[in-house]
Amino acid sequence: MQEVALPGYSHVDGNCGVLMMRREVAGKPWTEFTMLSLWRDVASMEDFAGNDVGNAVFYDRDDEFLVDREWQVRVYEVYGTTDHLGATDHLGA
């Protein structure tokens, strides 16, 4: 994920940052990952994901690593922020 997914997001114009989060699942032999990406606008998301930004983007080697996958993503508008992530510089807040 660090070799392919993170650079895949960051090389798209309009990407304002990505958080790659993980958590151990008690009693399970795997780790869950969640990607949170910030975008300047919907057009930038379309440059990355295609016309339907609600469809998840997968990479060639994902089948080697994924136990399960979410086929849809949730798209939100930023409603508020603090300066802790530096997001206000990119999001026009």
N, C-alpha and C positions, 0 to 999 in steps of 0.2 A: 504494500500500500504506500509505503514511503517512497519507493522507487518509481512507481507508475502513477498512482492516483493523485498524490499531492502535486507532482509536477503537471499532471494532466489538467488539473483545475487552474493552477497558478499561471499557466501559459496562455490562458484565454483572456483577451482584453475585456475588462469590466469585472473580473473577479477581484473582490476586495479582501479575501482571506478565506481560509479553511481551518476548521478545528477537526482533528481526527481524534475521536474519543474511544476508549475501550473500558470494558469492565469484565472481571472474572465472574463466571456464573457458578454459584455454589452447587456442588454435586455434579457438575457437568465437565466433560473433558475439553471444552472449548471456551473461547473468549468472544464476547460480543463487541462489535465495532459500530460506531455511528459517525457519519460525516456530517458536519454542519458547514455549509458554504454560504458566503455573503457575496451578493452581486449588486452592481451599480443599478441595473434595470433588467426588465424582462428580456429585452433584446440581447443582452449579454448572456443570460441564461440560455436563450435559444441558440446562441453561437456554440455553447458547450453541449447542450442536451438535444438539440433539434426543436422542431416546432411544438411538440407536446412536452413542456417542461415538467409535467407530472410523471413522466416515465423515467425510471432510474437508468443511469448510465453504468454499463459494466465493461470490464476490460478482458482481453483475451485469456489471461491466466486465472481469472476469478474462479472458474470451475475447480481448479486445484485446491482452493483454499476455503471456499464457502460451503458451509453445512446447509444453510438456508439463505434466502435473499428476499428482500422487499422489492417488488416490481414497480411499486408506485412511491413517489416522494411527496412530501407535504411542502407546499410553497407558502411562505408567509411574507407579509410586508413588515418592515421594522416599524414598531410603534413607539419605541423609546429606547434609549441607550445611555450608558455612562461612558466616560472617556477611558475606562480601564483597558478596553481592547483597541482603542484608537479608531473605532468604527465611524465616529462622527466626521472624520476627515473625508471619508469615502462616500458616505451615505447622504450627505447634504443636510444633516440634522443641525 
